[in-house]
Amino acid sequence: MEIAFAYTTGKKIFLLNDFPDQPYIHDEIHAMEPVVLNGNLSLII
């Protein structure tokens, strides 16, 4: 729910790790165009 709120309010979305393996979750999150950090927090700055 939080990720959907961030998306609708135009906030940039970050994922600490890669997309989950569940296809239905992957498609929904991918549509919101998040930045995948893969554990690298320096990409936020």
C-alpha angles and dihedrals in degrees: 000000000000093000091053091051091050091049095050092048092051097248120153111252123217128191116202091206135023124284117292119258095242107104096215092052093043093055094049095047094042090056089060091059099227125186108246109216098185088209094308105123092180088078089072094067 
